[in-house]
Amino acid sequence: DKLRAVKEYENGKLSHQDIAKKLGTVKSTVETWVNLHQIHGEDSLRKSYTNYSAAFKMEVLKYMDENWASLNETAAKFNIPTPSTIRTWRRAVETEGVEALVPKKKGRPPMTKERKKNKTTDQTNESLIQEVERLRMENAYLKKLNALVREQEKLPRNSKRK
């Protein structure tokens, strides 16, 4: 529990490193929790799934640049639970530009309404099917005719001269 870890640190019982070992995490994570708690109180340690606006993200990055603040300091100041979030924003701006900070829609796209089939399309399909069938029959007829012609050519001709 984050709050319990922060309380243990504030009571002087354990160091950042000791708490991190106990929880199976890294020292910097515990430091971030302590900083968040000191600046924003207990609510900052509760899970929050926040969607940040592009303007807020730009403000955070601007603050970080102007004040030469570290990721941890900036995250603590703006109550961002994980400093790596800010690093992700910075990389996005560097590679894709400011537009990359605009929140994107997540989840499944809405279902599209099923289109009604046109009668003309059905009629066109039916006529195409009939034409394909007619062409198949014509093709079969021509193959048989071709075979008969070849057969006739192979037969020796009876000469009428005697």
Residue pairs with C-beta under 8 A, 6 or more apart in sequence:
2 33
2 45
3 37
3 42
3 45
5 19
5 22
5 23
5 30
5 33
6 33
6 34
6 37
6 45
8 14
8 19
9 15
9 16
9 19
9 30
9 34
10 34
10 37
14 22
16 27
16 30
16 31
16 34
17 27
19 30
20 26
20 27
20 29
20 30
23 30
28 72
28 83
31 72
32 72
32 75
32 76
32 81
32 82
32 83
33 45
35 72
35 73
35 75
35 76
36 44
36 45
36 75
36 76
36 79
36 81
37 44
37 45
38 76
39 76
39 77
39 79
40 76
40 79
44 79
44 81
47 81
48 81
51 103
52 80
52 103
53 103
54 98
54 101
54 102
54 103
56 78
57 89
57 101
58 98
58 101
60 74
60 78
60 80
60 86
60 89
61 86
61 89
61 90
61 93
63 69
63 74
63 77
63 78
64 71
64 74
64 86
64 90
69 77
70 83
71 83
71 84
71 86
71 87
72 83
74 80
74 83
74 86
75 81
75 82
75 83
75 85
75 86
80 86
89 101
92 100
92 101
93 100
93 101
